[in-house]
Amino acid sequence: MSAAIDTAPQAAPRSSGRNYARSYWPFVVPAGLVVAAVIVFPWIFTLYMSVHEWKVGADTVFVGFENYLRLLSDDRFGWSVVRTLYFTVLAVVFPVALGIAAAVCFHRNFPGRGLARTIFILPMMATPVAIALVWTMMFHPQLGVLNYLLTSVGLPPSQWSYSPNTVIPTIVLVETWQWTPLVMLIVLGGLASLPTDPYEAARLDGASAWQMFTHITLPLVWPHIMVALVIRTIDALKAFDLIFVISNGGPGTASETMNIFLYLQAFSFYNMGYASAVTVVFFIIILLISLVLFTARRQERWQ
């Protein structure tokens, strides 16, 4: 009688935890080196430069916290902080408000809704530098199409980005045009996930459209609006390309935000040590604002 062949599957030997951990080291080490080279080392070197007086082509001199103390007495830096906050507030409020309105409109069913949504999100697909160049030509006081449209309807022409009083609102106009679609997409995703039962009950109680929006829609999509607020605030704080291309911080210093001030100190005046101190302070400001926003975001409760 032939011996029976045992065909039962054999259990694979269980590797020890130590061998299991060792198998990941070849993948973790390269990623750690990349993070150290791209993120950790630049920040350590920036902190090192911020406590030194360093001009390109000159010797490096240790000055301690002198660069940071210089910032406290630098009126130009102080005004750049004020302009940054002013620009950020405008560049957040208008895109968020218009994005919510656009999301409510595009949430309704109407003929050609898909095409309208596609056209509406096109501005956020273009590069900021290309957008800034196009709008700069449109803002020209004599040759720009915007002043032509204003005069054609009987309104006085504007100086747009060529006037200290209107340069920041003008740049905010471009920022709003480009990033309102992003807010619309975020809020539209929230509207698509809302339940229908509260609206049916509100209609039976005779609630108006505005009452349903303020008491049902807005509270339910508020977590999505907070996400849009966080994204827009961080993006507006670090805005550089639009401002640099459209106004280069001018006229004079009327649109010189912290990013522009930092760029000029580093690459126009070659004050690398002072510019590094500005970078550290700018990072702390962004970190504090981000912590406040994320704290407010975590306190929200999804409905």
C-alpha positions as CSV (number, residue, x, y, z in Angstrom):
1,M,0.0,0.0,0.0
2,S,1.5,3.3,-1.1
3,A,2.2,5.8,1.5
4,A,-0.3,8.7,1.6
5,I,1.1,12.0,0.4
6,D,0.5,14.8,2.8
7,T,-0.7,17.7,0.7
8,A,-1.8,20.0,3.5
9,P,-0.3,23.5,3.2
10,Q,2.5,24.1,5.6
11,A,2.3,27.2,7.7
12,A,4.9,29.8,6.9
13,P,7.4,30.3,9.7
14,R,6.6,33.4,11.6
15,S,9.4,35.8,11.5
16,S,10.5,37.4,14.7
17,G,9.7,41.0,15.5
18,R,13.4,41.9,15.3
19,N,13.8,40.5,11.7
20,Y,10.4,42.1,10.8
21,A,11.7,45.5,11.9
22,R,15.0,45.1,10.2
23,S,13.4,44.5,6.9
24,Y,12.1,48.1,6.9
25,W,15.4,49.9,7.5
26,P,16.4,49.9,3.8
27,F,13.3,51.9,3.1
28,V,13.3,54.2,6.1
29,V,16.9,55.3,5.9
30,P,16.8,56.9,2.4
31,A,13.5,58.7,3.2
32,G,15.1,60.0,6.5
33,L,18.1,61.2,4.6
34,V,16.0,63.1,2.1
35,V,13.9,64.7,4.9
36,A,17.1,65.7,6.7
37,A,18.7,67.1,3.6
38,V,15.6,69.0,2.4
39,I,13.9,70.1,5.6
40,V,16.1,69.7,8.7
41,F,19.4,71.0,7.4
42,P,18.0,74.2,5.8
43,W,16.3,75.1,9.0
44,I,19.4,74.5,11.1
45,F,21.5,76.5,8.7
46,T,18.9,79.3,8.7
47,L,19.0,79.5,12.5
48,Y,22.8,79.5,12.3
49,M,22.8,82.4,9.8
50,S,20.2,84.4,11.8
51,V,22.7,84.9,14.6
52,H,25.4,86.0,12.2
53,E,26.1,89.1,10.2
54,W,26.7,87.7,6.8
55,K,26.8,89.6,3.5
56,V,27.6,87.9,0.3
57,G,31.4,88.1,-0.3
58,A,32.2,89.1,3.3
59,D,33.3,87.2,6.4
60,T,30.7,85.8,8.7
61,V,30.5,87.5,12.1
62,F,28.6,86.2,15.1
63,V,26.2,88.9,16.4
64,G,23.9,86.8,18.6
65,F,20.4,88.2,18.7
66,E,21.3,91.5,17.2
67,N,19.4,90.7,14.0
68,Y,16.3,90.0,15.9
69,L,16.6,93.2,18.0
70,R,17.1,95.1,14.8
71,L,13.7,93.8,13.5
72,L,12.0,95.4,16.5
73,S,13.2,98.9,15.5
74,D,12.8,98.4,11.7
75,D,9.8,100.4,10.7
76,R,9.9,98.9,7.2
77,F,9.7,95.4,8.6
78,G,6.8,96.4,10.9
79,W,4.8,97.8,8.1
80,S,5.5,94.7,6.0
81,V,3.9,92.6,8.8
82,V,0.8,95.0,8.8
83,R,0.5,94.7,5.0
84,T,0.8,90.9,5.2
85,L,-2.0,90.7,7.7
86,Y,-4.1,93.2,5.7
87,F,-3.6,91.2,2.5
88,T,-4.3,87.9,4.2
89,V,-7.6,89.1,5.7
90,L,-8.8,90.4,2.3
91,A,-7.5,87.3,0.4
92,V,-9.4,85.0,2.8
93,V,-12.7,86.8,3.3
94,F,-13.5,87.5,-0.3
95,P,-12.7,84.0,-1.8
96,V,-14.4,82.2,1.1
97,A,-17.6,84.4,0.8
98,L,-17.8,84.1,-2.9
99,G,-16.8,80.4,-2.9
100,I,-19.7,79.7,-0.5
101,A,-22.1,81.6,-2.7
102,A,-20.8,79.8,-5.8
103,A,-21.1,76.4,-4.2
104,V,-24.8,77.1,-3.3
105,C,-25.5,78.1,-6.9
106,F,-23.7,75.2,-8.5
107,H,-25.3,72.7,-6.0
108,R,-28.7,73.4,-7.7
109,N,-29.7,71.5,-10.8
110,F,-29.9,73.6,-13.9
111,P,-29.1,72.9,-17.6
112,G,-25.3,73.0,-18.4
113,R,-24.3,72.8,-14.7
114,G,-21.4,70.5,-15.5
115,L,-20.0,72.8,-18.2
116,A,-20.5,75.9,-15.9
117,R,-18.6,74.1,-13.1
118,T,-15.7,73.3,-15.5
119,I,-15.4,76.9,-16.7
120,F,-15.6,78.2,-13.2
121,I,-12.6,76.2,-11.9
122,L,-10.4,77.0,-14.9
123,P,-8.6,80.0,-13.1
124,M,-7.1,77.7,-10.5
125,M,-5.5,75.5,-13.2
126,A,-3.2,78.2,-14.5
127,T,0.2,79.1,-13.0
128,P,0.2,82.2,-10.8
129,V,3.0,83.9,-12.8
130,A,1.2,83.6,-16.1
131,I,-2.0,84.9,-14.4
132,A,-0.1,87.8,-12.9
133,L,1.4,88.8,-16.3
134,V,-2.0,88.8,-18.0
135,W,-3.6,90.8,-15.2
136,T,-0.7,93.3,-15.2
137,M,-1.4,94.1,-18.8
138,M,-5.1,94.5,-18.0
139,F,-4.3,96.9,-15.1
140,H,-2.3,99.3,-17.2
141,P,-3.7,102.8,-16.7
142,Q,-3.6,103.8,-20.4
143,L,-3.5,100.6,-22.3
144,G,-5.3,98.2,-20.0
145,V,-8.7,96.7,-20.9
146,L,-10.2,97.3,-17.5
147,N,-9.9,101.1,-17.7
148,Y,-11.4,100.9,-21.2
149,L,-14.4,99.0,-19.8
150,L,-14.8,101.5,-16.9
151,T,-14.7,104.6,-19.2
152,S,-17.1,102.9,-21.7
153,V,-19.8,102.8,-19.0
154,G,-19.1,106.3,-17.8
155,L,-16.9,105.5,-14.7
156,P,-13.6,107.2,-14.0
157,P,-10.4,105.1,-14.8
158,S,-8.5,103.6,-11.9
159,Q,-4.7,103.4,-11.2
160,W,-5.1,99.8,-10.1
161,S,-1.7,98.4,-9.1
162,Y,0.0,101.7,-9.9
163,S,-1.4,103.6,-6.9
164,P,-0.4,103.0,-3.2
165,N,-4.0,103.2,-2.2
166,T,-5.3,100.5,-4.5
167,V,-2.4,98.1,-5.1
168,I,-3.2,95.6,-2.4
169,P,-7.0,95.5,-3.1
170,T,-6.0,95.0,-6.8
171,I,-3.8,92.1,-6.0
172,V,-6.5,90.6,-3.8
173,L,-8.8,90.9,-6.8
174,V,-6.5,88.6,-8.8
175,E,-6.1,86.3,-5.8
176,T,-9.9,86.1,-5.4
177,W,-10.4,85.4,-9.1
178,Q,-7.9,82.5,-9.0
179,W,-8.8,80.8,-5.7
180,T,-12.5,81.2,-5.3
181,P,-13.0,78.0,-7.3
182,L,-11.0,76.1,-4.7
183,V,-13.3,77.2,-1.9
184,M,-16.3,76.4,-4.1
185,L,-15.1,72.8,-4.6
186,I,-14.5,72.3,-0.9
187,V,-17.9,73.6,0.2
188,L,-19.6,71.9,-2.8
189,G,-18.3,68.6,-1.4
190,G,-19.9,69.4,1.9
191,L,-23.2,70.3,0.3
192,A,-23.3,67.0,-1.6
193,S,-23.1,65.1,1.6
194,L,-25.9,66.8,3.5
195,P,-29.0,64.9,4.5
196,T,-32.4,65.9,3.0
197,D,-34.5,65.2,6.1
198,P,-33.9,68.6,7.8
199,Y,-34.8,70.5,4.6
200,E,-38.1,68.5,4.2
201,A,-39.0,69.2,7.8
202,A,-38.2,72.9,7.4
203,R,-40.3,73.2,4.3
204,L,-43.3,71.6,6.2
205,D,-42.8,74.2,8.9
206,G,-42.9,77.0,6.3
207,A,-39.2,78.1,6.6
208,S,-37.9,80.4,3.8
209,A,-34.9,79.7,1.7
210,W,-32.7,82.1,3.7
211,Q,-33.8,80.6,7.0
212,M,-32.9,77.1,5.7
213,F,-29.5,78.4,4.6
214,T,-28.6,80.1,7.8
215,H,-30.1,77.5,10.2
216,I,-29.5,74.2,8.3
217,T,-27.0,74.5,5.5
218,L,-24.4,76.9,7.1
219,P,-24.1,75.0,10.4
220,L,-23.8,71.6,8.6
221,V,-21.1,72.7,6.1
222,W,-19.3,74.8,8.6
223,P,-16.5,72.1,9.1
224,H,-15.9,72.3,5.3
225,I,-15.8,76.1,5.5
226,M,-13.2,75.8,8.3
227,V,-11.0,73.6,6.0
228,A,-11.2,76.3,3.3
229,L,-10.4,79.0,5.8
230,V,-7.3,77.1,7.0
231,I,-6.0,76.5,3.5
232,R,-6.7,80.0,2.2
233,T,-5.1,81.6,5.3
234,I,-1.9,79.7,5.0
235,D,-1.7,80.2,1.3
236,A,-2.4,84.0,1.6
237,L,0.2,84.4,4.3
238,K,3.0,83.0,2.1
239,A,1.8,84.7,-1.2
240,F,4.8,85.9,-3.2
241,D,4.5,85.2,-6.9
242,L,1.4,87.3,-7.7
243,I,2.7,90.3,-5.6
244,F,6.2,90.1,-7.0
245,V,5.1,90.0,-10.7
246,I,2.3,92.5,-10.5
247,S,3.9,95.2,-8.2
248,N,7.3,94.0,-7.0
249,G,6.4,95.4,-3.6
250,G,5.6,98.9,-5.0
251,P,4.7,101.6,-5.7
252,G,7.4,102.4,-3.2
253,T,6.7,99.9,-0.4
254,A,2.9,100.0,-0.6
255,S,2.6,96.3,-1.3
256,E,5.8,95.1,0.4
257,T,4.6,92.1,2.4
258,M,7.0,90.0,4.6
259,N,7.8,87.7,1.7
260,I,8.8,90.6,-0.5
261,F,10.7,92.2,2.3
262,L,12.5,88.9,2.9
263,Y,13.4,88.5,-0.8
264,L,14.7,92.1,-1.1
265,Q,16.9,91.7,2.0
266,A,18.4,88.4,0.8
267,F,18.7,88.9,-2.9
268,S,18.8,92.6,-3.5
269,F,20.7,93.9,-0.4
270,Y,22.5,90.6,0.2
271,N,21.9,90.8,4.0
272,M,21.7,87.0,4.4
273,G,21.9,87.1,8.2
274,Y,19.2,89.7,8.6
275,A,17.0,87.9,6.0
276,S,17.4,84.6,7.9
277,A,16.2,86.3,11.1
278,V,13.2,87.6,9.1
279,T,12.6,84.0,7.9
280,V,12.5,82.7,11.5
281,V,10.1,85.4,12.7
282,F,7.9,84.8,9.6
283,F,7.8,81.1,10.3
284,I,6.8,81.7,14.0
285,I,4.0,84.1,12.9
286,I,2.7,81.5,10.4
287,L,3.0,78.7,13.0
288,L,1.0,80.7,15.6
289,I,-1.8,81.6,13.2
290,S,-1.9,78.0,11.9
291,L,-2.1,76.7,15.5
292,V,-5.0,79.0,16.2
293,L,-6.8,77.9,13.0
294,F,-6.2,74.2,13.6
295,T,-7.4,74.5,17.2
296,A,-10.6,76.1,16.0
297,R,-10.9,73.5,13.4
298,R,-10.6,70.6,15.9
299,Q,-13.3,72.1,18.1
300,E,-15.8,71.7,15.2
301,R,-18.0,68.7,15.3
302,W,-19.1,67.0,12.1
303,Q,-22.8,66.7,11.9
